[in-house]
Amino acid sequence: MAVSNRSLTLAKVLPRTEIRKLGLSKNGIDSQGAKALARALPKSKIQELNLPSNDITSKGTKALAAALPRTKILKLDLSGTYIDPKGAKALAKAMPHSKIQELNLLSNGISSEGAKALAAALPSTKIQKLDLTDNYICRRGAKALAAALPSSKIQELNLSSNDISPEGATALAAALPSSKIKKLNLRSTDVHSRAAWNALAKALPSSKIQKLDLSNTDIDPDGAKALAAMLPSTEVKELHLKGNRIGSEGTKALAAVLPGTEVKELHLKGNRIGSEGAKALAAVLPSTEVKVLHLSDNHIHPEGAKALAAVLPSTGVKELHLWGNRIGSEGAKALAAVLPRTEIKELHLSYNRIGSEGAKALAAVLPSTEVKELHLSDNHIDPEGTKALAAALPSTEIRELHLSRSRIGSEGFKALAKALPSSKIQELRLSRNDICS
């Protein structure tokens, strides 16, 4: 009751405020609180309403939905608010009469029933961005959405963490060329079908897709080859394939076509591409438009790091993610040797066993680089390595430094503390370092 009373208090003053954006996440707002807000919204200037992680339920959602057509709200976030299929149906009924352009319903258990209701309404709405992550929409929900997409204004669709099945994925693929979708997220959708991946790949050249996320979807080397064959004919600028099993073979297929694509961000974390895959990418990187490269957790080892280091000065890469690759001090030294001649601003080398020798090599060149964000956590960097980094900090552009779980000890901490006032550091992470020992 106390939470509802506070919601009522806020609701009473809202119409008399200039508030355009209201965030009330994780406030224990229940259906009664949502109803109080719903009564005030039509008289308010609110254009963006964020209510994630509250106990609104379908009852509160129905009240909000009934008020929406009379509000100025353009963005609505109801993620994790237990709206269930009934709440989704209420929203679907109200959406065509509202100004809503962005709708986030992540983790609400709307099921295929709720997805079908939303799909039926979509062509009559102004919605351009729709997030239905983790909602059990299943095959039937995906097919209903696919059927509605060509007649809708949707440009960004997130269906991640839904078991849409190969049939649902194939239906979406068939709809893509006739849709306005530029960003499609199918991460963790349990498709597990070569035929479905082939259908998606074949649809891409005729679509407007610029950002495609197929992470954690069990894509194998053949699936990667199917994508690679179509990439040069697409508008894809951001490709996410994290957590798949494309291996070195699939990576080589992607590498072979990258120079002929518009890809600026390539995310291949956790694909076991090995040093051979890293070498294949290194060979073509200077001829690509890639600015952001994610190769974390890929077993590239020192050999792969050296291959990448050799070409980095000839590329436009600004973010390099090599987390968890066991590149060792040898790989770190190779990267350090070329860093001053690169455009890299973010360097992620955590969990790589670079040790103090690797840290010292990096410290020696950092003042001559453009690096603003440096991740070196869990690298066995002792006080001596930390002192070298500390000595370099005042002469660097680094704003964010991660050294968690690095054995820096009290001596290393003292060196960092002394250097910080003269540095540009704005974010520092030193968790689990025994700095008081």
N, C-alpha and C positions, 0 to 999 in steps of 0.2 A: 504493500500500500504506500510506503514511503516513496518508492521510486515513481509510482504513478502520480503521487502528489507533486513531486518535483517536475515531472513531465508536464503536468497541468499548469504549474507556475510558469514554466518556459513558454508553453503554448499561449498563455494569456498575454505575454508581452511581445511575442513574435510579430504580430501585425503592426506594432508601433516601432519596429526596428528597421534598420537599413540592411540587415543581414541577407546576403545573397547565397552564401555557402554555409551549410550547417552540418557538422560532423558529430554524431552521438554514438559512436561505436562502443561496444562493451559497457553498456550502462545499465543493464538489467531492465531495459524498457519492455514492458509486457504489452498485451493487447489493449489494455485500458490506456496506457501511456501513448500507444500508437493512435488510438482513437482521439485522444486529446490533441495530439499534433495534427491529425487529419482535419479537425474542425478549424484549426488556426491557419493552416497552409493556404487556403484560397485567398485570405486577406493579407498574406505576407508577400515579401519580395524574393523569397527563396527560389533559387534556380538550380541549386545542387544540394541534394539531401542524401547524406550517408548514415545509414543505420545498421551497419554490419554487426553480427554477433550480439544480437538482442533477442529476447523471447517474444517476438511480435506475434508469431503463429499466423494461421490463416485468418483468424478473426480480426486481428489488427491489420493484416494486409488488405482485407476486404474494405475496411474503413478508409485506409490510405488510397486504395484504388478508386473508391467512389468519389474521393476529393480531387484526384489528379486532373480530370478534365477542366477544373476551375482554377488550377494553379499555374505558376510560371515555370515549374520544374522541368529542366532539360536533362538532368542526370540524376539517376536514382540507384542507390546501392542498398540492396536488401540481402546481401550475402550472409549465409549462416543465421537466418532468422526463423527457421522452421515454418516456412510458408506452406509447404506440401502442395499437392496437386490442386487443392481447393483455392489456395492463395494465388497460384499461377493462373488459374482460370479467371479469377476476379481481375487480375492485372491485365490479362489478355482482352477481357471485355472493355476495360477502360482505356487501354493504350491507343486505339484509333482516334480517340477524342482528346488525347493529351498532347503535350508538346515534347514528350520524352524522346531524346535522341540516343541516350546511353542507358542501358539497363544491365545491372549486375545481380544475378540470382545464384551465385556460386554456393554449392553445398546446401541445398534446400530440400532435397528429396522430392523434386517435382515429378519425377518419373516420366515415362513416355506419355502418360495422360496429360500432364501439365505441358510438356513440350509440344504435343499436338495442338493444344488449345492456343499456345503462343504462336505456333506456326500458322494456324488458320487466320490469326489476326495480323501477322507481320506485314502483308502487302498493303494494309490500310494504315500503317503506322509511319512515324517519322524516324523510327529507330535505325541508327547506323552502326551501333556497337552493342553486341549482345554476348554476355558471358554466362554460359550454362555449365560451367565446370562442376564435375562431381555431383551429378543429379540423377543418376540411374535412368537416363533417357533411353538407353538401349537402341536396338535396331529400329523399332517403330517410330521412336521420337526423331531419330536421325533422318529417316526417310521422309517424315512429315516436314521437317525443316528444309530438307533438300528440295522438296516440291514447291515450297514457298519462296525460296531464295531468289529465283529469277524475277519475281514480281515485287521484291522488297527493296528497301534502301540500304540493307545491311552491307557494310564495308569491312567490318571486323567481327569475326565469329570465333568464340572459344568454346570448344566442346571437350576439352581435355578431361581425363579421368572419368570417361563414360565408356561403357562397353558397347560401342556402336555396331560391332560385328563387321565382317567383310561386306555384307549386303548394305549396311548403312554407309560405309565408306565409299562404296561403288556408286551409290545414289548421290552422295555429295559430289563426287567427282563428275558425274554426268551433269550436275547443275552448275558447276563452276563457270563454264564458258559463257553462260547466259546471265550470270550474276554480277554484282558490283563489288564482290569481296576482294579486298586487297591484303587482308591479314587473316590467316586461317591457322588455328591451333588445334591439333589433334593429338597432342601429347598423351601418352598412356591411355590409348583408346582400345587396346587389346584387339587390334584388327587381325594380326597374324595371318595375312593372306597375300601371296605374291600377285594374284590376280587383281586384288584391290589396289596394291601399290602401283601396278602397271596402269590401272585405270586412272589413278590420280596423276601419275607421271604424264600420261598421254593428254590429260585435260589441261595441264599447266600452260602450254604454249598459247592456248585460246582463251586463257583466263587473264584477270587483272592482278593475280596474286603477286605481292611484293615481299611478304613475310610468310614463311611456311615453317611450322613447327611440327615435326614428326618424331620428336624425342620419345624414347622408351616405347617404341612400337614394334620391336623385334625385326627391324629391317636387316636383311642379310646382304652379302655382297651382290647378289643378283638384283635385289631391290635398289641398291645404290646405283648399280649400272643402269637400271631403267630410268631413274631420276637423272643421272648424268647425261643420258642420251637426249633428254628433252631440255635440260637447263639452258643451253645457249639460245633457245628459241623462246625463253620466258622473260618476264619482267622481275623475277625473283632477285631481291637485293639482300635478304636476310634468310639464311637457311639453318635450321636447328635440327640436328640429327643425334643429339646426345643419347647415351645409354642404349645404343643399338649394337649390332654385331657386324658392322660392315667390314671390319678388318682391313688389312693392308690392300687386299684385292679391290674392295669397294672404294677405298681411298684413292687408289691409283686411277680408277675410272673417273672419279670426281675431279682429280687433279688434271687429268688430260683435257677436260673441257673448260675448266675454270677461266682460262685466259679469254675465252669467247663469251663469258657471261657478265651480268651486271652485279654479281654477288659481292657485297661489301662486308658482310658479317658471316663467318662460317663457324658453326658450333659443332664440334665432333667429340666432345668429352665422352670418355668411357666407351670407346669403340675398339680398343685393342688394335690400333693401327700399327703399332710397333715402330721401330726405327725405319723400316722400309716405307711405311706410309708417310712418315715425317719427311723422308728424303724425296718422295714423289711430290709432296706439296711444296717443299723447298725449291725444287727444280722449276716450278712454274710461278711461284709467288711474285717475282718481279714483273711478270706480265699480266698480273691480275689487278682488280680494283679493291682487293681485300684490305680492310682497315682494322677489323676486329677478328682475331683468330683464337679460338678456344680448342686447345688440344690436351686439356687436363686428363689425368688418369688414363693414359694410353700406352704406357710401357715404351716410351720412345728412347729412354736411357741417354747416356752421354752422346752416343753416336747420332741420334736424331736431333739432339740439341745443337750439336756442332753443325749439322747440315743446315738447320734453320738459321743459326748465327751467321753462317757464311753468306747468306743472301739478304738478310734483314736490311742492311744499308741501302739496298736497291729496291726496297719495297715501300709502300705507304702505310705499313702496319703501325697502328697507334696503341692497340691493346693486345698484349700477348699473354695468354693463360696457359701455363704449363704445370699447373698444380699436380702433385702426385705422380711424377714421371721418373723418379730416381735418376735425375740427370747428374747428381753428385757434384763435387767441387770442379770436376773436369768440365762438365756442361756449363756450370755457372761461370767459369773462367772464360769459356768460349763466347758466351753471351756478353760478358763484361767487356771483352776486347773490342766488340763492335758497337756497343750501346751508344757511345758519343756520336756515331754516324747514322743513327736511326731516328725515326720520328716517334718512338715509343714513349707514351705518357703513363701507361699502366702496365706494370710488370708483375705477374703472379707466379711466384716460384715456391710457394709453401709445400711442405711434405716432399722435399726433394733430396734430402741428405747432403746439402751443399756444404755443411760444416762451416767452421770459422775461416777456412782457406777460401771458400767460395764467397763468403761474406766480405772478406778483406778485398778480394778482387773487385767485387761490385762497389765497395766503398771508395776505392781508388779512382773510379771513373764517374761516379754519380754526379759530382759537381759539373761535369762537362756534358750532362745529358738533359733531356726534357722530361725525365721521369717525375711524375707528381704523386703517383700512388704505387707503393712498393709492398708486396706481400711476401714475407719470409718466415712465416710461422712454421713451427715443428721442423726445424732444419739443423738441430744440434749445434747451434751457434753459441759458443761459450763466451765468457766475459771479454776475452781478447778480441773476438770477432765483433762483439757489440761495441767495444771501445773504438774500433776502426770506423764502424758505421756512425757512431756518435760524433767523432771528429770531423766527419765529412758533412754531416747534416746542415750546419749553418751556411754552407756554400751550395746547397742543392735547392731544387724547386719542389721538393717533396712536401706534400700536404697531409698525406695519409701513410702511416707506417704500421705494419703488422709484424710483431715479433713474439706472438704467443707461443708457449711451450717450446722455448728456445734455449733454456738453460743459461740465461744471461746473468743470473745471480745478482747479489747486491752490488758488486763492483761494476758490472755492466750497467745496472740501473743508475748508479751514481753518475757514470759517464754520460748517459742519456739525459738525466736530469740537468746536468750542467750545460749541455748543448741546446736543450729545448728553447730557452729564452731567445737565443740567437737564430733559431730556425723558423721555417714557415709551417711547421707541423700544426695541423688543426684536429687530426684524429690519430690517436695512438692506442694500440692494443698490445697489452703485455700480460695477458692471462697466463696463469700457471707457470710462473718463472722463479718462484722462491726468492723474490727480490728482498725479502726481509730476513733471509737466513744469514 
